[in-house]
Amino acid sequence: MLKCSRDARTIVAGDDAAAIAADMVRTRALVNCFTEIGEAAARLTPPGRALVGAVPWRQIVGMRNIVVHVYWGIDLSELVKTARVDLPILIAALEAALAAWPADTRSAL
């Protein structure tokens, strides 16, 4: 989750949604990041979610469901906005949780 969140931030850095939409590789990479973030969020256990804290898990999983099941209806500008506005918050929460997370269960993050 953490790596994909960081990757999504890198993908959108410096460009607007139109520039990203014009680059099929970046577009697909961004969609894949949100798919993986949502999939990991869906598999995170309740104790794991509690350790990470106040994160909108349902919305994260919901975004994954949209990008996976309604691919042709994805609003790329919404993904770019989410990567810029919301992912820094998720990244900070995951980094804080990772510092306190038992070492043998870190792969979910």
N, C-alpha and C positions, 0 to 999 in steps of 0.2 A: 504494500500500500504506500509506504513511504517513498520507495524508489519511483513508482509510477507517478506519484504526486509531484515529485521533483522533476521527473522527465516531462510531464505536462507543462510545468512552469517554463522549462527550457524551450519547449516547442513553440509556445506562444510569445516568448520574449521578443520584443522589438517590432512585432507586426500586428496588424489588425486582422479581423476575421476574414476580410476579403483576400488579403495576401495569403493567409493560411489556406483558404478554400481553393486558391489557384494552384496550390502545391498538393497534389494527391498523396504524396508520401507523408507529408506533415499532417494532412487531414486524417489519414488512416491511423497514423501513429497516435494522434490526440484521442481519437475515438477508442483505440485500443487501451490507452492509459485509463480512460474512464471506465472501460469494461473491466479491467483488472482491479482497479480501485474498488468498484462496486462488488465484484465477486469476492474479493478479500474481506470486505466489510460484511457481506452476507455470511461468511464462514467464521467470523470472529465470535468467540463464545461470549455469553453475557458477562462473565468475570473479566474477560479481556476488554470488552466495551466499557465496563465500569472503570477499569484502570486508565483508559484513554480519556474518559471524562465526557463532558457535555458536547458531543458531536452529533449532528443530525443523521444518525445511521439510516433511518428509513428513507430519507431523501437521497442519500448516497446510493443505496441499493436501487431506489427508484430510477435514478439517472442511468444506472447500469442497464436496467430493464428497458428503458427507452432506447439507448444506443444499440442494444442487441436486437430488440424486437421491432423497432420502428426506424430502422436505419435510414430509409429514404426520407423520413420526417425529422431528422436531427437538425436542430437549430445551431449551426456552428458558432454563431456569435454568442449563444448562451454557454457553450462549452468554453469558449475563450474567456468570457467574463467570469465563469466559475473558476477557471484555472488561475485567473489573476486575483480575484477577490476572496474566494473561499478556500482554495487549496493552501495558501499560506497559513491559514488558521488550522487546517487539518495537519499540515506538516509540523507546526509547532506542538500540537497536541500529541502527535505520534512520537516526536523526538523526546518530549517530556516523559511519556509513558515508557518508551524504550529504555530510558535511563533506569527506570524502576522495574522493568519487566524481567522475569526469570530468564536467564540466558538460554536455557534449553527450549523455550517456546517462542522465540523471537521471529521465527520464519513467517508468521501470519502478518506481521507488520511490514 
